[in-house]
Amino acid sequence: MLSLISRSKWLSKSAKCLRTVSAQTALTQNNEKPKDVLRKQVLEYRHVYPEFLPDPNPDFRNSLREKLERNDMVARRTQIDIPEFYVGSILAVTSSDPHSPGKTQRFVGICIKREGCGLRASFILRNVIDHQGVEMMYEMYDPALHKVEVLKLEKRLDDHLLYLRDALPEFSTIDVNMDPEILTEGAPVPINPIKVKLKPRPWLERWERQHLRGVQDLGLAEKFYKRAQELEKPWEKYDLMKEYMKTIPEEQQLEIFGEVQSELHKLELQRRKMKRKRVFVKPSKLA
């Protein structure tokens, strides 16, 4: 009789231990899952908000200045909606202009370059107006900016589109009265695989020496490509120290975006609400 009682007590204790172990494992899994989600979300910010990452050059690094700039950038984003855009997206920017009749100017163009970090972040828009190429460079956190609209959200095959300066005008001509194309929520950003045709030489740069994927065959003589191969440095991609100095480590990215993650998440939720309000379906005419 005593053996049966002791055996039942042992079974109850073992079952209790198993329940506690399973509960602890479930708790740890639940704790790890939000961390993984947060890690993934923070790492995606480096593509949406690349200006929050500091200059990888250690000569231009200052942790205190960078932290103050991030606070100013978040505060500025609460005053103006700076949407997600990439090189190749079509934007419409309204800014102050004391020389215009309405004191504001609206420029529509394709983003050909995005550079800078912190409050020095900037982007360049290009458009062909009256058969003349026009470019406007805007500082992203300039108080003179009133509104930034994304008319068409997309990416291109290259990191910059400066070669559009030497391309045919139709590749840079954007309708100033273009209606915005609404992208469904949660859909991936489309990549435009178009290949640009350049004008005959001379060009502003030696485009054959750059590995451009969005340009058609340049039609140059063989000597130009041989010279480009001679000037290449394929061994640099194996220089781990140089690659490390040119990038921000993932641990620092998590620390940087962890400071502003909550504020950026609130701004994203607010932008989604405003986007739903702006969606309007034109009613059909009544009979």
N, C-alpha and C positions, 0 to 999 in steps of 0.2 A: 504493500500500500504506500509506504514511504517512497519507494522507488518511482512509483507512478506519479506521485505528487511532485517530486523533485524533477522528474522528466518533463512534466507539464510546465513547471516554472522555467526550466531551461528553454523549452520551446517558446514560451511567451517572451522571455528576455531576448532570444535570438531574433524573433519576429520584430520586436521593438527596435532592436539595433538595425535590422535591415530597413525598417521604415525610416529611421533617422538618417541612415546613409543615403537612401534614395532621395529623401527630402533635401539633404545637403547637396547631392549631385544635381538635382533639378534646380536648386537655388543658384548654384554656381553656373549652370548652363544659362539660366535666365539672366544672370549678371553679365555673363560674357556676351550674350547676344546683343544687348543694347550697346556695349562697348564696340563690338564689331560694326554695328550699324553707324554709330557715331564716327568711328574711324573711317569708314567708307564715305560718309557724308563730308567729313572734313577734307579728305583727300580729293574729292571732286571739286572742292572750292578752288583748288589751284588752277583749274581751267576756267571757272566762271569768274573768279576774282583774282587774277594773277597779280594785280597791283598791290595786294596786301602782303605779298612776299617781298622781303627786302632785297637789295642788290647783293648778289652772291660775292661780289668783290669785297674782301675784308677791309680794304682801304676806305670804303665808303659806308662802313657799318657803324651804327651807334644804337644800342639797344634802347636807351631812353628816348631818343628822338623818334625811333621807329614806333615805339609804343604810343607816344603822343600823337603821331601822325595817324595811326590806326584809329584812335579815338576820334580825331577830327574827321576822318573819312566816314566813319559810321554816323557821326552827327550830321555830316553833309548829306548822306544818303537818306536820312529821315526828312530832309527838306526837299529833295528832288529825287525822282525815280530814275535810277540809272539801270536800265534793264540788262539782261544777259545778251552779249553779242560777241562775234568773232571776226577775224579777218575774212572778208568776203560777204559779210552781212550788209544789207542796205539800210542806212539810218537816215533819219530826219532830225536835225538839231536846230533848236530855236535858241538864239542867244541875243544878248543886248548889243545894240549897234547905235551909237549916238548920231551917226551920220545918215541913218535911214529915216524915212518919214514917220514910221510907226515906232521908232526907237528899238525895234527888234528885227532880227533877220532869221529866216528859215532856209537852211541849206540841206539839200537831199543829195546823197552820194553813197558810193560803195566804200567800205572801210578797206584801205589798202595796207595799213600798218597800224600796229598797236605796240607801244613801247613804254618804258619808264616804270617806276615803282613808287609807291607811297603817294604823296601829294603831287609828285612830278609826273604822274601817269598821263599819257596823252594818246590820241589817235588821229589819223588822217583820213579824210573823206575826199573822194574824187568823183567828178562828174564832167561831162562835156556839154557846155552850154553855148549855143550859137557857134558851133564848130570850133570851140576853143576849150581846151582842157583847163579846168578850174579845180584847185585843191584847197581844202581848208583844214588847218590843224587846230584841234581843240584840246585843252587841258581838261581832263575828266572831272576834276573837282574844282573847276573855276567857278566862282560865284556868279559870273556873267551868264552861265548856262541856265536857261529857263526850263527847257524840256528836251528830252532825248527819247525819240521813238524808234523802234525797230520795225521797219516796213517789211523786211524779209530776213528771217533768221536762217543762216546757212553757213557752212564752212567751205573752204577751198582746199586744193591739194597742197598748197605751199603755205609757209608761215608768213609770207608777205606777198603783196601784189604790186610792188614798185615797178615791175616790168610793164604794167598797164600804161605807163608814160610813153613807152615805145611801141605800144600795140595799136591796132586799128581803132578808130573812134567808137565803133559800135560796141566794143567790149566794155567801154566805160560810160556809155550814155544811159542815164537813168531818167525816167519820167518824173518831173517834179510834182506832178499830181497823182503819183502812184498810190493806190489804196493798199493798206497793210494786209499782208497774208497771215491769217491766224493759224498757228500751229497747235494741234491738239495737245492738251496737257498730258505730260508724261512721255510724249513721243520723243525719240532721239533726234538730235540736231542733224538735218540732212547735209550731206557732203556733195557739193556741185562738182562733177568730174569734167567740166568744160576745159578745153585746151585753147589757149589764146594764140592768135596769129600775130606775130610782130611785123613791124614795118622793116624795109631794108635798112641795112647799116647806113650811117653811123648811129650807135645807140648811146644812151647815157652811161651804161655800164657794160661790162663783159659778161653778158648773160650766159654765154656758153661755158663759162668757168664755174657757174653755180648749178647745182643739181636741182633744176626746176622741173616739176612734174606737170605743171599746168600750162606748159608752153608747147606749141607745135614744133615740128622739125624746123630748125633755124635755117637750113639750107646753106651752110657755110662750107668753105673748102676744108679739106682734110687737115691742113696745117694748123687751123685754129683749134681743132679738137686735140691734135698732138701736143700743142703748146699747153692746153688746159690740163692734159694728163701729166705733163712734166711739172706743173705747178701744184698738183694735188699732194696732199699729205695724208695718205690713208692710215699711217701709223698712229695718228693722234687719237683715233677712237679707242685704241688700246691703252692710252695713257690714263690710268685710273685716277691719279692725283689731279690731273687737269680737269677731268670730268667732275671730280668732287668739288674742285674750286669754282666750277661754272654753275653748280646747282646748289639748292638748299636741301640739306638732309631731311628725310621724312620725319625724324623726331622733332626737328625745329618747326616743320610745317604743322605738325599736330599741336605744338605749343602755341604757335602764332594764331592759327585759326581757332584753337580752343578758347582764346580770349574773347573773340568776337562772334563765336558760333551762335550764341543765343540771340544776339541783336540781328545778325544776318538772317536767321531763321524767321524771326518776327517780320522782317521786311519782306521776305519771300512769301509768307502767308498773306500779308497785306496786299502784295502785288497780285497774287492769285485772285483775291476777292475783287480787286478793282478790275482785273481782266474779265472776270465773269460778268461784271456790271456793264463793261463796254461792249460785250458781244451783243449785237442787235441784228435780228432777222427782219428784213424789210417785208412788211405785209403785202400780200397780193391785193390788187385792186378789186373792190367789190363790184358785183354785177349791177 
